[in-house]
Amino acid sequence: FCILMHFLRDLFRRDDRQVFDKVTRAAQQSRFKANEVAGFQEIFLGWHDHDHCRFADASADQDDEGGKKKPEDVRALSRSSVLRLFRSIGLKVEGQERENLDKTVVQLSENAEGSV
């Protein structure tokens, strides 16, 4: 039992370190302050949870984009979620701005499915 506990603790530490490193790199690249990054994380997690609840009644095989459902441990916002987020704060994304957003979402997408 102790060996299993040590193994699991090491896995969690490794995962925590990877998340921390990823957030640190994003903060450095964006030149945002730590409190600003924390604010963005809070917004992201809130919208992720909102979408997760919103689509919980959908088919078990589908996500909100009609594609394969993402594993529960992967947190990502779809392109449509990003657009809803922008609309909720009064931003309109149209024309060239929408095309630029689409390109940015694809560039940032880790899973090549257009989610960030």
CORHU-V515165 format. One record per pair of residues at least 24 apart in sequence whose ideal C-beta (glycine too) atoms are under 8 Angstrom apart, sorted by the first residue. I is the first residue (numbers start at 1). J is the second residue. D is the distance in whole Angstrom. If there is no record, write none. Layout:
BEGIN
I,J,D
I,J,D
END
This chain:
BEGIN
43,85,7
44,75,8
44,77,7
45,75,7
47,77,6
47,81,6
47,84,8
47,85,5
48,75,5
48,76,7
48,77,6
48,81,8
51,77,7
51,78,7
51,81,5
65,113,7
65,114,7
65,115,8
67,113,6
70,111,7
70,115,7
74,111,7
76,109,8
76,110,8
76,111,7
76,115,4
76,116,6
77,115,6
77,116,6
78,114,7
78,115,5
79,105,5
79,114,5
79,115,7
82,116,7
END
